Amino acid sequence: MAALEDDILRALRRISRAIDLHSKHLASTFGLTGPQLVALRTIGQLGEVAPSELAREVSLSQATMTGIIDRLAARQLVTRERTSKDRRRVTVRLTDAGHALIEQAPSPLQERFVARLQELEVLEQNAIRASLERIVEMMGGDDLDAAPLLEPAATLPDGADLTRPGSPDID
């Protein structure tokens, strides 16, 4: 049984590493985190949206979304506006720079992953989703904030080897 556990742990570590590498690419190329990119894309799809609605759409807490919007507004990718009907209500919309950035930016998921996933039969895609949801449940992550994208793992020490089970660098 230990060998099977090691194989599963190794696969999870490799997934985590792939997520981290893609997230670093997003950050270095576009200056965005995965959640920021998902928020920008969602605002682009919805047009004008209240921060609370945006948080619900991307499955993040209101507090997390407020921080994301603050950073996007500081970069002038979004604007916050009070509605004319109810001055207490705030909406968020993309600026021209925000529109331009989401036109250039890649998918929050790795392009290769998206292409391969789309090649699978719907039944197999659903099986993968069900398995991943079961893993989340088994790990006690049901109630964690999670935008529908791949998040970076914690930064690993230089030279950490994700392919070796039990590597002291990452345990």
Contacts in CASP RR format, 6 or more apart in sequence:
PFRMAT RR
TARGET T0000
AUTHOR 0000-0000-0000
METHOD contacts of the structure
MODEL  1
MAALEDDILRALRRISRAIDLHSKHLASTFGLTGPQLVALRTIGQLGEVA
PSELAREVSLSQATMTGIIDRLAARQLVTRERTSKDRRRVTVRLTDAGHA
LIEQAPSPLQERFVARLQELEVLEQNAIRASLERIVEMMGGDDLDAAPLL
EPAATLPDGADLTRPGSPDID
6 165 0 8 1.000
6 166 0 8 1.000
9 165 0 8 1.000
10 162 0 8 1.000
10 163 0 8 1.000
10 165 0 8 1.000
12 135 0 8 1.000
13 162 0 8 1.000
13 163 0 8 1.000
13 170 0 8 1.000
14 162 0 8 1.000
14 163 0 8 1.000
16 153 0 8 1.000
16 162 0 8 1.000
17 153 0 8 1.000
17 156 0 8 1.000
17 162 0 8 1.000
18 110 0 8 1.000
18 150 0 8 1.000
19 150 0 8 1.000
19 151 0 8 1.000
19 152 0 8 1.000
19 153 0 8 1.000
20 152 0 8 1.000
20 153 0 8 1.000
20 155 0 8 1.000
20 156 0 8 1.000
22 109 0 8 1.000
22 110 0 8 1.000
22 150 0 8 1.000
23 33 0 8 1.000
23 34 0 8 1.000
23 150 0 8 1.000
23 151 0 8 1.000
23 152 0 8 1.000
24 152 0 8 1.000
26 32 0 8 1.000
26 33 0 8 1.000
26 34 0 8 1.000
26 37 0 8 1.000
26 105 0 8 1.000
26 106 0 8 1.000
26 108 0 8 1.000
27 33 0 8 1.000
30 37 0 8 1.000
30 101 0 8 1.000
30 104 0 8 1.000
30 105 0 8 1.000
32 40 0 8 1.000
32 101 0 8 1.000
32 105 0 8 1.000
33 152 0 8 1.000
34 108 0 8 1.000
34 147 0 8 1.000
34 149 0 8 1.000
34 150 0 8 1.000
34 151 0 8 1.000
34 152 0 8 1.000
35 58 0 8 1.000
35 60 0 8 1.000
35 64 0 8 1.000
35 68 0 8 1.000
35 147 0 8 1.000
35 149 0 8 1.000
35 151 0 8 1.000
36 68 0 8 1.000
36 71 0 8 1.000
36 72 0 8 1.000
37 102 0 8 1.000
37 105 0 8 1.000
37 108 0 8 1.000
37 149 0 8 1.000
38 58 0 8 1.000
38 108 0 8 1.000
38 147 0 8 1.000
38 148 0 8 1.000
38 149 0 8 1.000
39 54 0 8 1.000
39 58 0 8 1.000
39 65 0 8 1.000
39 68 0 8 1.000
39 69 0 8 1.000
39 72 0 8 1.000
39 147 0 8 1.000
40 72 0 8 1.000
40 77 0 8 1.000
40 78 0 8 1.000
40 94 0 8 1.000
40 98 0 8 1.000
40 101 0 8 1.000
40 102 0 8 1.000
40 105 0 8 1.000
41 102 0 8 1.000
41 108 0 8 1.000
42 49 0 8 1.000
42 54 0 8 1.000
42 57 0 8 1.000
42 58 0 8 1.000
43 49 0 8 1.000
43 54 0 8 1.000
43 78 0 8 1.000
43 92 0 8 1.000
43 93 0 8 1.000
43 94 0 8 1.000
44 94 0 8 1.000
44 99 0 8 1.000
44 102 0 8 1.000
46 53 0 8 1.000
46 54 0 8 1.000
46 57 0 8 1.000
47 93 0 8 1.000
47 94 0 8 1.000
48 81 0 8 1.000
48 91 0 8 1.000
48 92 0 8 1.000
48 93 0 8 1.000
49 57 0 8 1.000
49 91 0 8 1.000
49 92 0 8 1.000
49 93 0 8 1.000
50 89 0 8 1.000
50 90 0 8 1.000
50 91 0 8 1.000
50 92 0 8 1.000
51 62 0 8 1.000
51 65 0 8 1.000
51 66 0 8 1.000
51 69 0 8 1.000
51 90 0 8 1.000
51 92 0 8 1.000
52 62 0 8 1.000
52 65 0 8 1.000
54 65 0 8 1.000
54 69 0 8 1.000
54 92 0 8 1.000
55 61 0 8 1.000
55 62 0 8 1.000
55 64 0 8 1.000
55 65 0 8 1.000
58 65 0 8 1.000
58 147 0 8 1.000
58 148 0 8 1.000
59 145 0 8 1.000
59 146 0 8 1.000
59 147 0 8 1.000
59 148 0 8 1.000
60 68 0 8 1.000
60 145 0 8 1.000
60 146 0 8 1.000
60 147 0 8 1.000
61 145 0 8 1.000
64 145 0 8 1.000
69 78 0 8 1.000
69 80 0 8 1.000
69 92 0 8 1.000
72 78 0 8 1.000
73 79 0 8 1.000
73 80 0 8 1.000
75 97 0 8 1.000
76 95 0 8 1.000
76 97 0 8 1.000
77 94 0 8 1.000
77 95 0 8 1.000
77 97 0 8 1.000
77 98 0 8 1.000
77 101 0 8 1.000
78 92 0 8 1.000
78 93 0 8 1.000
78 94 0 8 1.000
78 95 0 8 1.000
78 98 0 8 1.000
79 92 0 8 1.000
79 93 0 8 1.000
79 95 0 8 1.000
80 90 0 8 1.000
80 91 0 8 1.000
80 92 0 8 1.000
81 90 0 8 1.000
81 91 0 8 1.000
81 92 0 8 1.000
81 93 0 8 1.000
82 88 0 8 1.000
82 89 0 8 1.000
82 90 0 8 1.000
82 91 0 8 1.000
83 89 0 8 1.000
83 90 0 8 1.000
83 91 0 8 1.000
94 102 0 8 1.000
107 114 0 8 1.000
108 147 0 8 1.000
108 148 0 8 1.000
108 149 0 8 1.000
108 150 0 8 1.000
109 149 0 8 1.000
109 150 0 8 1.000
110 150 0 8 1.000
117 125 0 8 1.000
117 128 0 8 1.000
120 128 0 8 1.000
136 142 0 8 1.000
156 162 0 8 1.000
156 169 0 8 1.000
156 170 0 8 1.000
157 169 0 8 1.000
157 170 0 8 1.000
159 169 0 8 1.000
160 167 0 8 1.000
160 169 0 8 1.000
160 170 0 8 1.000
161 167 0 8 1.000
161 169 0 8 1.000
161 170 0 8 1.000
162 170 0 8 1.000
END
